[in-house]
Structure formats: structure tokens, C-alpha cells
Amino acid sequence: MKLKDVQIKAIKPLPQAKKYFDGGGLFLLVTPNGGKWWRFKYRFHGKERLLSLGVYPGVSLKDAREKKDELKKLLDRGVDPGEHRKVEAETEKSHIENSFEKIAIEWLAKESSSICAGHLKVVKGRLEKYVFPCVGNRQPAEILPKDLLSISNRIIERGAVETAHRVLGACGQIFRFAVITGRAERDPTRDLRGALPQVKRTHFPALTDPANVSNLLKDLYGYEGSEITRAALKLAPLFFVRPGELRSAKWSDIDLCKAQWSYMVTKTDTPHIAPLSRQAIEILKDLQLLTGNGQYVFPSARTNTRPMSDNTINAAMRRLGIEKDVMTGHGFRAMARTMLEEVLKFPAHLIEHQLANTVKDPLGRAYNRTTHIEERARMMQAWADYLDELRNDNK
């Protein structure tokens, strides 16, 4: 006799598990704890076998019957439903393990040994935001150039052309990794060469004319806000490091006796040493009275467990009336690079190394963090003295 929904709902558990048959091999197994499990009993090559079809009421009576009918169709074709289910499970597992997202995560793990953690985090964030929601669960072979172009165009519509190029570039590296590991035949991003609009290159604003730099330094030294921010404004042109490196400077990395600051370069995640001029040491000593008991040289205004905001220096310059198209925190690097070479006549390769860029010496040897430390110390002192001359010039 066929089962009915009303009957199933009314079934109470017994001390022993009990089967309620619906016909065609389908039955409901009710366990002592009240669980109601659908089962399908069948024979294949003379052997009795059993398959689970889910739990009631998640799988309704109608759903269970439809599943049973599908399995009987397999039997009619001479296919063992149990083996068929195993093959489907393996296929699905393989599909998940070889999805674009899974391969991308493997590629990120491989690249972690050669790419700095900060950059790797940015790449992963872009993939999670733009790529994975669209094609993350697909196999590489299922992703077409038009899919990648659609993703790129959506990014471009947000006004982020450079980001679109970078996302497409990362996808290309992932596809090539998939080819190398035998999970893809080709890289479809190659078909999109020239399809994206060119990136309009812009440079960080920077002052390089001595008269303008003189006025800038006077403005910076005239800042009347927080003493910590004022010290950061004074040190920014002296150090000309990347803004993130300045704001996250730690007292444990600064040796005032040796006149050196050791830190990790954010762009390459490599160690670097910056010699400290006498002027820089004087500013740091005064600042040490305020923040020396904490971890960061420039702690946040809200808590000393975090460094100051990445916008603090730029915001302070805006309050001083220095517009963003005139100078930014990053612009001190361009200012120093230009004036050290053109005005103070220091060799370009020495300047580039002080900037912590990837450079080689005139003989083609790669620098390490201690290379030419004495020459760079003299250069940094000459730079500080020159800035003092400009700032004290009353013309």
C-alpha cells in the first residue's frame, strides 16, 4: 500500500527501527530517535543493494518517488545506481578541486614565497571581489575570453582602468599555472591583448624647484596641529620613504646610537637600512619623549596599538593649504630623487638604492641592505643640510 504524507507525519518512533514501504523498492526507515530516512532497495547482478535518498521532510514523499524513478531508469539501462552515484561524486569533487578559484588559491600560495604579503593580499582581494563571484566555480576550459572581458569592463565602468589591467594580468598568470599543472590547455587572456583601454599614467605630484621646496619646508615646519603629525611632516622630506613605511615605523627598528633605521620595504618585502642624519635624530629624540614607550613612532591618535592613518600626512598638508596637485606624501620621493641628482650631484644608482628600489651597482651586482652604507650616510646628511639651507633662506 502506497504511503501518504498524512500517514508519514503521524508515524511515531518505536524502540526498534521500522520500515514503511511505498513500493518499487522505496521505503521509509524510522529510527528510535525519530529520524525518517528514505531508502531505495534494488538488485544488481543478483545482489541486493541499498541507497539512501535523504531525510524526510527535507526530501518529501514526492521527491523520494522521483529519485526512485530516476534510479530505476538507470537499472533499465544496465547501470548500477550505486556505482553511478560514486562516479558523480568523484566528478563533482574533481570539478571543485580543479575550479578556477581552487587553482587561483594554489597559485597564490605558490607565489607567497616571492611576492610580499601586502601585495599578495591586494591581488587576492581583487580576485575575491571581481573574479571569483563570476567564474570562480568554473573549470578553466569553461572560461572564455568574453567572460574575462565582461569582468574587465565592469571594473572599467567603475573608473578603475589600471585595476582592470592588473586583474586580467593576474588571471593570465593563474591560467598559465593551470596549464603547467595539467588542468588547462591554454591561457584565454592572450586573446584579449589590446582589448582594454590604455592606462593613463600619472605621477605623484612633487616639487623640485629649490624656491618652491623652500616655501614647502617653511609651511611644514609651521604646522600647529599634533606634535606627532608635525614630527612626521618634518621627517617625510628627510627620509623620503614610502608613506606606509614612514607611518608604520617602529621604535624597535630605530638605532639612534648607530644612526640607522632598519625596516622592511613594503613593495618588495625585503630588509633595508636608512642612515639617519643629525637633523632626523634630533627630531626623533624629541618625539621619543612622546611616543617612545609604545611600539610605533607615529601612533594613531585613537590608540597606540596602531600606527597613524595612511592619510594623516596628506590631510595635514591640505590643512596647510598645500593642494594635492602640488605635493603628496609620496611626492617627497620624487623630490629627493630629482634634487639629489641634479642639484647635489649624487650618482643615480646610489639614490635609487636609498629609495629602496630594485637596482644594481655599475658592475651589475645586486645591492643588499648594507651596500654603500657609508656613502649613503654622507648623502643623507648632505640632503638634510641642504634642506636646512632651503628652509632658512629668507629670500
Summary of the structure (lengths in Angstrom):
residues: 395
radius of gyration: 33.4
end to end distance: 107.0
largest distance: 107.0
contacts: 1119
relative contact order: 0.07
helix: 52%
strand: 12%
